[in-house]
Amino acid sequence: MKQKTNNKKKRILLIGTFFILLVGWLLWGNLTIGITHYEIISDKLSVTFDGYKIAQISDFHNAQFGDHNAGIIQFLDKEQPDIIVITGDLVDSNRTDIDVAVDFLAQAMQIAPCYYVTGNHEAWIGTDYQQLEDRMIAAGVEVLHDEVISIKKNGDSMQLIGLDDPDFVDGDKTVQESILKIKLSDLKLKEGFRILLSHRPELFNAYSTTNMDLVLSGHAHGGQFRVPFIGGIVAPDQGLFPKYDAGVFAANGTTMVVSRGVGNSIIPIRLNNRPEIVIVKLKSSG
């Protein structure tokens, strides 16, 4: 009888320990943020931009990591990027808080110039979007609406292209790839290294067939729940087991980096999918 009692206590202890560890893992994986570093090598990149560092923030969704998002700002300050890019869904259409978004960007602007493109949630907030954009511009953020600008350094330049989310034009998923291809073909692009900021990774074919060199994207939230050796489970507009969930993808000379993002939206919790800041370092092979 005593042996059975001891075995029962051990089982309860093991179950309790497992539960505590699981809760701790979930809290750590949802309430802390990490940094993922990538190095992109290209013979089209001028040696002037060798070592150029880009910080990417995607799918912010009004997230808050510490007071005034100090948890994110401290990481960015430590990395000292040359530019910071925001690849859509800065706010969340279900709980829009423009103050949180602009407060974060105002601080980020003190670290490096910030460039922003819209995501689907910006398209979904309707008339509130204009207020968000006006306040971003007032804070010094450059908002890119289907346009290309030059990033200059020591007499050399590379092209930075920003696309609006296709939901601003048409919510029909069957035509969105065509929409982006038309937008890119209408831009007057020059020879040289091209960086594209576009929220939607599932439209990679549009990017890889229009001669983009580097694409920075988000939207997939890392697949929300990640399984080792398999990847993400579900992503917006890709469904189950998304192909473009997180990390680096390449085709036709185009490299796409997909951020797992910072915040959450419809599904409020992540599993094995810690929020991330992406740091991309450019390397010239020329």
C-alpha positions in Angstrom: 0.0 0.0 0.0 2.8 2.3 0.9 4.6 1.6 -2.4 1.4 2.5 -4.4 1.1 5.8 -2.4 4.7 6.7 -3.2 4.2 5.9 -6.9 1.2 8.1 -7.0 3.1 11.0 -5.4 5.9 10.6 -7.9 3.4 10.7 -10.8 1.7 13.8 -9.4 5.2 15.4 -8.9 6.2 14.6 -12.5 2.9 15.9 -13.9 3.2 19.1 -11.8 6.8 19.7 -12.9 5.9 19.2 -16.5 3.0 21.6 -16.2 5.2 24.3 -14.5 7.9 23.9 -17.2 5.2 24.1 -20.0 3.7 27.3 -18.6 7.2 28.8 -18.1 8.1 27.9 -21.7 4.9 29.4 -23.0 5.4 32.6 -21.0 9.0 33.0 -22.1 8.1 32.3 -25.7 5.3 34.9 -25.8 6.5 37.6 -23.4 10.1 38.0 -24.5 11.6 38.9 -27.8 14.7 37.7 -29.6 16.9 38.7 -32.5 17.6 36.6 -35.6 20.6 37.5 -37.8 20.9 36.9 -41.5 23.7 37.6 -43.9 22.8 38.3 -47.5 25.6 38.1 -50.1 25.3 39.6 -53.6 27.6 40.5 -56.4 25.1 43.2 -57.4 25.8 45.0 -54.1 28.3 47.8 -54.2 31.3 47.4 -51.8 30.2 50.7 -50.3 27.2 48.8 -48.7 29.3 45.9 -47.5 28.3 45.4 -43.9 25.2 47.6 -44.2 22.7 46.6 -41.5 18.9 46.5 -41.8 16.6 46.0 -38.8 13.2 44.6 -39.7 10.1 44.9 -37.5 7.0 43.1 -38.8 3.5 42.4 -37.6 3.9 44.7 -34.5 0.1 44.5 -33.9 0.3 47.1 -31.1 2.6 44.8 -29.1 4.1 46.0 -25.8 7.4 44.6 -24.5 8.1 46.6 -21.4 7.3 50.2 -20.6 7.2 52.2 -23.9 8.4 49.0 -25.6 11.8 49.3 -24.0 12.4 45.6 -24.7 12.5 46.2 -28.4 14.1 49.7 -28.4 17.0 48.4 -26.3 17.7 45.6 -28.8 17.6 48.0 -31.7 19.9 50.5 -30.0 22.4 47.7 -29.2 22.4 46.6 -32.9 22.8 50.1 -34.3 21.3 49.3 -37.7 21.8 51.7 -40.6 18.0 51.7 -41.3 14.9 50.2 -39.7 12.1 48.9 -41.9 8.5 48.2 -40.8 6.9 45.6 -43.1 3.2 46.0 -42.3 0.6 45.4 -39.6 2.0 48.0 -37.3 -1.4 48.2 -35.7 -4.1 45.6 -35.2 -7.6 46.2 -36.7 -9.3 44.4 -33.8 -7.7 46.7 -31.1 -6.1 49.6 -32.9 -3.9 51.8 -30.7 -2.2 54.5 -32.8 -0.5 56.0 -29.7 1.4 52.8 -29.0 2.5 52.5 -32.6 3.6 56.1 -33.0 5.4 56.1 -29.6 7.4 53.1 -30.7 8.3 54.6 -34.1 9.3 58.0 -32.5 11.8 56.1 -30.4 13.1 54.0 -33.3 13.7 57.1 -35.3 16.2 58.2 -32.7 18.3 55.1 -33.6 18.1 55.0 -37.4 15.9 56.3 -40.3 12.6 54.3 -40.5 10.8 53.1 -43.6 7.3 51.7 -43.5 4.9 49.8 -45.8 1.3 48.8 -45.0 -0.1 45.4 -44.2 -3.6 44.0 -44.4 -4.5 45.3 -40.9 -3.8 48.9 -42.1 -6.2 48.3 -45.0 -8.8 47.0 -42.5 -8.8 50.0 -40.2 -10.5 52.2 -42.8 -10.4 55.9 -42.2 -8.3 55.5 -39.1 -5.3 54.7 -41.4 -4.9 58.3 -42.5 -4.5 59.4 -38.9 -1.9 56.8 -38.4 0.1 57.8 -41.5 -0.1 61.5 -40.7 1.4 60.9 -37.3 4.1 58.6 -38.6 5.1 61.2 -41.1 5.1 63.8 -38.4 7.5 61.6 -36.4 9.9 61.5 -39.4 9.0 58.0 -40.8 9.2 57.6 -44.6 6.0 55.9 -45.8 6.4 54.1 -49.1 3.3 53.8 -51.3 4.1 51.6 -54.4 7.3 53.6 -54.9 11.0 53.4 -55.1 13.6 55.6 -53.5 17.4 55.6 -53.4 19.4 54.7 -50.3 22.7 56.6 -50.7 26.1 56.2 -49.1 29.4 57.7 -50.1 28.3 58.4 -53.6 26.8 55.0 -54.2 23.2 54.0 -54.0 20.8 51.0 -53.9 17.0 51.0 -54.5 14.5 50.6 -51.7 11.0 49.7 -53.0 7.8 49.7 -50.9 4.5 48.1 -51.9 1.1 48.8 -50.3 -0.7 45.7 -49.2 -3.0 44.5 -52.0 -6.0 44.5 -49.7 -6.1 48.3 -50.3 -7.0 47.5 -53.9 -8.8 44.2 -53.9 -9.5 41.6 -51.2 -9.8 38.8 -53.8 -6.8 36.5 -53.2 -6.9 35.1 -56.7 -5.9 38.5 -58.2 -3.5 39.8 -55.6 -0.3 38.3 -57.3 -1.3 40.0 -60.5 -1.8 43.3 -58.7 1.7 43.3 -57.2 3.3 42.2 -60.5 1.6 45.2 -62.3 2.7 47.6 -59.6 6.3 46.4 -59.8 6.4 46.5 -63.6 5.1 50.1 -63.5 8.0 51.3 -61.3 10.9 52.9 -63.0 13.6 50.7 -61.6 17.3 51.0 -62.4 20.1 48.4 -62.5 21.7 47.6 -59.2 20.8 46.1 -55.9 17.0 46.2 -55.2 15.4 45.7 -51.8 11.7 45.2 -51.7 9.5 45.8 -48.6 6.2 43.9 -49.0 4.0 42.4 -46.3 2.9 39.2 -48.1 5.3 36.3 -48.4 2.8 34.1 -50.1 3.2 36.3 -53.2 6.9 35.4 -53.6 6.3 34.4 -57.2 5.5 38.1 -58.0 8.8 39.2 -56.4 11.0 36.5 -57.9 9.8 37.0 -61.4 10.3 40.8 -61.4 14.0 40.9 -60.6 13.9 41.8 -56.9 17.2 41.0 -55.1 16.1 41.0 -51.5 12.5 40.9 -50.2 11.7 41.6 -46.6 8.2 40.3 -45.6 6.1 39.1 -42.7 2.4 38.4 -42.3 2.8 34.6 -41.6 3.5 35.0 -37.8 6.0 32.2 -38.1 3.1 29.8 -38.6 1.9 30.7 -35.1 2.6 27.2 -33.7 5.9 25.7 -34.8 6.7 22.0 -34.7 10.4 21.0 -34.8 11.6 19.7 -38.2 8.2 20.6 -39.7 7.8 24.4 -39.3 4.7 26.5 -38.9 1.2 25.0 -38.6 -1.1 27.8 -39.9 -0.6 31.2 -41.5 -2.9 33.9 -43.0 -3.6 33.3 -46.7 -1.4 30.2 -46.7 -3.5 27.9 -44.5 -2.1 24.8 -43.0 1.6 24.0 -43.1 2.5 27.2 -44.9 5.4 27.2 -47.3 6.6 30.7 -46.5 6.3 30.7 -42.7 9.7 32.1 -41.5 13.3 32.3 -42.5 15.0 32.6 -45.9 13.7 31.5 -49.3 15.3 31.9 -52.7 14.4 31.5 -56.4 15.4 33.1 -59.7 18.1 35.2 -58.0 15.6 36.6 -55.4 16.1 36.1 -51.7 13.2 36.6 -49.4 13.5 36.9 -45.6 10.2 36.3 -43.8 10.0 37.6 -40.2 8.1 35.7 -37.6 6.9 39.1 -36.4 6.5 40.7 -33.0 2.9 40.6 -32.0 -0.2 38.5 -32.4 -3.7 39.1 -33.8 -6.6 36.7 -34.1 -4.7 33.9 -32.3 -3.3 35.4 -29.1 -0.6 32.8 -28.3 2.5 31.4 -29.9 4.1 28.0 -29.4 7.8 27.4 -30.1 7.6 30.6 -32.0 9.3 33.4 -30.1 8.6 37.0 -31.4 11.6 38.3 -33.3 13.5 41.3 -34.5 15.3 40.5 -37.8 18.7 41.9 -38.5 19.9 41.6 -42.1 23.6 42.3 -42.9 24.4 42.9 -46.5 27.7 41.6 -47.9 29.2 42.4 -51.3 30.8 39.6 -53.2 32.0 42.0 -55.9 
